[in-house]
Structures are given as C-alpha cells and as structure tokens.
C-alpha cells in the first residue's frame, strides 16, 4: 500500500473515530496525522513537535502528546519502547508485520521481515499450547562499519542498559 492511499485511509479512520467519540475536529490533529503518514518513520513526540515547528506549524507540545494518544486509541500509530525507555511511534495503517534491528552505537533503526520467524512463533505457541496473536521482536546490535553514517556524538542506547 502506498503512502498516499494509507494517508487517505488514515484520515477516514480519524474522521470516523472523532465523530463516534463526539470529539472536536481540529486542524492540528489532521496536521499531525499528515506529518506522520507522509514524512516520518520512527519518531518520538519531541521529534514530531520539532518537525512540525520547522515546517511553520504552531502546534503545541501538549497537542502533539494528546494527539498521539488519540491516534493510538484509534489504531493509527503504534508505540514501541526501545532500550533505556526510549518511546518511539510509527504509523500502523498500510504497514505489514515487521521487526526492528537497532544499533546501540548510533540509534539507527532498520526494519526487517523474515518469513522464517512465522514458523518459529507458531512452533513456540504449539509448544506452550497457545495461539500467538502478535509479536514484537527487537534486536540490539553494534554497527560493524568502521564509519557509521548514522553515528551521533553520544550513543542513543547505552550498552549496559541493554544487557540482562
């Protein structure tokens, strides 16, 4: 599914949800949704707020946080907590099941989908006499490239925080 059609679907879902809940239809909510579905991948609330501000939007930080909660409730975004309690969001419509590989040096996130995981997950379910419904897999790794194009001054995920 392409981003344009995902955005169109997302706008319709939000419109219906707002009507069902008797909420006000504010332009800020739609502006935030458009930014998520057209421009961002993995982001936190502050990154989203900064992104909107850089585009000239006057959406408040509180509106961003409240709208993210609303979008979670109606299934338009997913929330993930990655190492050190770092909370990130991503759009959920038009996305297939995927997992995440995160570099602990620079915080770069790679998405991947491995069909072999489906068999493993079903096998684990059978082993414990349960039916798997959904899963989340996050692999923390170190970049093996000597020059990482994503590396920042300080690591996003501290190594000692991720070890059991």
Buried (B, 14 or more C-beta within 10 A) or exposed (E): EEEEEBBBBBBEBBEEBBEEEEEEEEEBBBBBBBBBBEEBEBBBBEBBBBBBBEEEBEBEBEBBBBBBEBBBEBEBBBBBEBBEEBEBBBBBBBEEEEBBBBBBBBBBBEEEEEEEBEEEBEEEBEEEEEEBEEEEBBEBEEBEEEEBEBBEEEBBBEEEEBEE
